[in-house]
């Protein structure tokens, strides 16, 4: 039976096709060329595999593993393997002598040029039930199929890699290489790969070097393959079990310009660039991979591009480019911590590094060194425990890393935004990193790049291992939005990356924690007093409550549930395949219910347990579960075990599921708490200002301009979040006259405020058809695409001809480079 038919996902569900129960990719070696003229990334990927857990438990795996039909087989002309940079083995700390593996940079330079292009014609086999080569009736036995997640890729050729051909490999396996073509030789190759992927963590440099050499070994036989809509299926004739299937395979392929894993666009300076923008289909249109979170793997990548371009990537090293030939640079990155393939990130563009320019900024960072130390209540009792994850060189076991409050960081941006980055972002990074360290302890990753991505980016930020993408929308209007968003993305290093959800439908584990911790980090970064922290956090809670209320009223109930699979969460089919519920639903990208309900649950738990104890428990959780995948109950059970007295109360895992995670709408406990935030002093201050504006509006409507000047009202200065609440409150007023709107804009200089404030201003402009503000809407829809989708709907709903024309004009200008999900949602609003 065809895998895709068997899963039968709804059109809104994202299928995860890889049969990870039978084979797991342990390491990827990517070797790619980026071509901006054709908008194609082309090259090869080598997969190093191990047999999976399900195969070990199945007596006759051959019967279980064939789930597709083949019509014809792909046969392509032979190609030479590409060469990629080496790690210098002489720098490795191992005592064993591996000099036979040494390869010089010169050798790589001479071979890269001739091997970087593959001119094979695309030829993909069809899938048909008429001639099923796996059919038991016709053939007696089935061949094992390796199923990978794949979409919108042109697969040119797949071959087994002859890792046994690597010089000196006998030392590595401690056995002689069998002669001739035999079953023994096939087993020998698989044994090499097994030894390689199971090397101990302190040999990671040697391991990386072996992966490099083995990935360059010649092919030793082409494999048959077939591509479906969502998958790539590979087999070797006569091989019926995962144990006998080649454990190192090379796939030659190229991306398609329309593939949605990467976006080809121009940056704010008008130069071409390409980047992974967090597509709903993740990376399967960038390289064939295993998408289920359970498939944790390491990777290394060599990327060639024209001189003048900078390649940034999720990698532990800060890559330095190597010139291969005139006008071509090669960039090499690697990771040694196993991560889901979906977290792989790349950005290629004419990015400029932003560096400290003035003495003033340097001293600003130095004055924050008191932040470098963990707060007094930080408890590191758990750090000596043995880590619970698979073996890798872990920073939690590294004494120097455990004391590093600020990891090395760099900032990149298009040339035209460098000055904006210098103003706030550059000095905020060390403050926010220190605040995160003071809260949670050891940084899971060794370094951080921050990139200001193109204006078509569909959110304010995205975190990946070693790199954060930020929208340009966080730069103008002061440090508040920039700081809070940076804190949110930094929090993902712990929750979302170092600790991941075992089931992607539980995204609240990532987003709820990041939203909750954003407030904790930001308060510490600002060095606020206890009362100031409490006031800001209650104001923020009220704003988030209003957002959640509006979202619940205006979205489908099924999308409001944080654990949509309920008791089936974390389950997958026997092969390892599953679906991500509503993973392809375009509207879901713009919903914040997982952020907001998750945040309110964590906030509620913190209030019940007490913040100091709660944060200590979070640190304990991080120390215990980093490098692992979790379900909601893993966190909740550990938390309640730490506080046994809560078990007797209504606070049980079952009650939390029932009240917070398994139902739509607003959680019952939250309905009881909402009134308390209105008593907060910052909120009261806004209420006073709202009253003044309503009175001013009445007076202006009744009186002349001269009288207004004599009776001037004094308005107080407000914080950015207070301005948001003020404007939201004024949006509830039926009418505000044009003079009040003009006065409002001038009083708070709304055009100079951050994007959150300007968004509310644009809503007021639309509601009251205030034409002098239409240029602000145009600017917002052009420069703040991460937040502008909602405004298109507002422009259309008013049924005003000028506003609808404005919406269509802005969409026409932005559509070409717009994120696909955003474009789809906006097009449905407009046409």
C-alpha positions, 0 to 999 in steps of 0.5 A: 500500500502506498505510504501517502494513501495509508496516512491519508492526511487532511489537506491541512495536515503535514505528513512526516513520511520517513520510516524512522523506526527502521533506519535513522540518519545519524549524520548529514554531509551537505556539499552545495552550490548556490546559484542566484541566476537560476535560483537553484541550490545544487549538489549532493548530500551523504547520509550516514545511517543506523538501523532503528529500534523497530527493526531490532524488535521485528523478527522479519523486518522485510515484511514490515518495510515495503510500503510503496510501488515502483514503476520504473527505476532511475538510472543516471550517468556516473558523476565524480563525488564533490570534495569538501573542507577537512578538519585538520586531524593533527589538531585533534586531541585523540591519542590514536594516530590517524595520519592516513586520513590527512587531506590537504586543502590544495587537493580540495581546491583542485577537485572542487571546480570540476565536480561542482556541476552535475549536468544530468537530466532530471528523471524521476520514476513514477509510482504505479500499482501495475508493476509492483516490484515489491509485490509478494505474489510476483516476487516472493520477498519484498525489498526494504525501502528507505523512506525520506521526507522530500518535496519539490526536489529534483533527485538526479542520482542515488548511490551507495558510498564505498566507505571501505575505499578510504585509505587507512580505514582498516585501523579504524575498524581493527579488521582487514578489508574483505577482497572482491565484491561480496556480502562480506564487503557490504557488511564491512562497509556497514560496520565502518559506518556503525563504528563511526556514528558510535564513536565516544563524544570526546572523539568528536573531532576525529569523527567529523574528519572521518565523516568528511573522508567517507563522504568523499569516497567513490560510489559503489553502485547506484540505488533505485529510487522513486519520488512521491509528493512528500517522500523519496523512497530508496531501495537496493535490489535484493536487500530485504532488511535495514541491517543489510541496506547500505548505511552510507548513501549519496544523493545528487539533487537540486532544489526547485525555484518554487520550493518553499523551504527557502525563499529567494528574494532581495535584501533591504539594499536591493541585493539578492539573497536566499534564506530558510524562513521557517516554512511549514514544510521545514527543510524537505525542499532544501535536502532529503531528510528525516523530519520526525523530531525523533530523528536527531542528527548532526550535520556538516555542510560546505556551501559554495557561492560567488564572492561578495556573498556571506553564508550564515548557518546553524553551525558551531564554528564561525566559518571563514570563507576559503577561495576555491578559484577566482570569484568563488568562495566556500564556507564550511559549518558543522554541529556536534549536538544531535538536533532535528533536521528541521532546525537546520538553517541557512542564509546566503546574502551580501550581509555586512557584519555590524561591529562596535563603533564607539567608546560609548557602546563598549562601556555600556556593555562593560557596565553590565558585567555584574550580570555575568554572575548567576543570581544568588538563588541560582542553584547548580546542584544538578550540574554534576549529574550525568546528562540524560541525552545521547552522547555528544560534547555537551556544554553542561559537562564543560566547566568553562562553558558553565561559567560563560554568561555571554557567549561569543556573538556577531550581528549581520545586516544588509548594508543600509541597516547597519547604523540601526543595528548599532543603535540598540541591538548590538548593545542589547545582545550581551545584556539579554544573554547575561539575563538568560544565563542568570535565569537558566544557567549554562547556554546550550550553544557555544556562539550566536549570530543575529541576522536582520533578514529581508522585509518579507520575513513573516514573523518578528524572529526565529531561533535556530541552533547558533543563529537568530533571524530578526525582522527589521521591524524590531529596530526602529522606535527604541529598545523595548521591542528589540529587547523583548523579541531578542529575549524571546528568541534567546529563550528558544535556545533552551526551550524549542532547541536544546529541549524539543517537543517529541510531538510537533503539535505540542508547540506550546512547549516551545512558544509558551516557555519562550513567551514566559521567559521573555518577560523574566529575561527582559526584566533582568536585562533592564535591572528593574526593581521588584515593583517595576518588574511586577508592574510591567509584567501585569501590564503585559499580562493584560495586553496578552489577555486582550489578544487571546480573547480576540483570537479565541473569538475570531478563530476556529475552535480546533486551532485553539487546542494546545494538545490537539491529539490529546492522549494520542500525542507522541504516537506514530505509526509502526514505521515511524511515520505520522502527521502534524495536525493542521501543520499546513493550515496557512492561518495557523502561522499568524495565530498566537494561541500557543504562545498565549495560552502556554504563557498563561499556564506557566504564569499561573504555575509560577504564581501558585508555586512562587516565582523563586522556587518555580525558576529553580525548578525550571533550571533543574528541568533544563539540566535534566532534559537538555538534548532530549525530546519531551511531552507536556507530561514530562514537564508537569510531572517533574514540577509537581513531584518537586512540590508534592503539597500541590498534588493534594490540591486541584493542581494535577497533570490531569486537571492541567490537561483538562483546563489548559491543554485539551480544550479550546477557548479561554482556560477557566482559571484565567477568567478568574485572574483577569480583573487583578491586572486592571488594578496595576499602577501602569494600567491605572495610569493608562486609564487616566490618559484614556479618560483625558483623550475621550474628554478632549475628543468631546470638547474638540467636537463642540468647540472651536480651534481657539478655545482648544488652545486656551484649554490645553490638556497635559498628557503624561509620557507613557511606556511602549506597552502603555501606548499599546494599551492606550491605543487599543482602548481608544479603538473601542471608542465609536468616533474620534475626530480628525483633530484628535487623531492629529493631536494624538499622533503629535503628542506621542510621536506615533510615527517614531514609535515601535512596530507594535505601537504603529500597528495600533495607530494604523488600526485607528487610522483605518477605523476613522478613515483618517486620510493623512495617516494612509501613508503610515499604513503604506509604510507599515505594509511595506516595511513591517510585513511580519505584522501587516497581514491583519491590516489588509483585512481591516482595510477591506472590511470597512468597505471604503473604496479608497481603503480597498484600493490602498490594500490592493496597491500595497499587496501588488507591490509586496506580493512578488517577494511575500512569504507564501502563507502570508500571500495566500491569506491576504489574497483570500481577503482581497479577492 
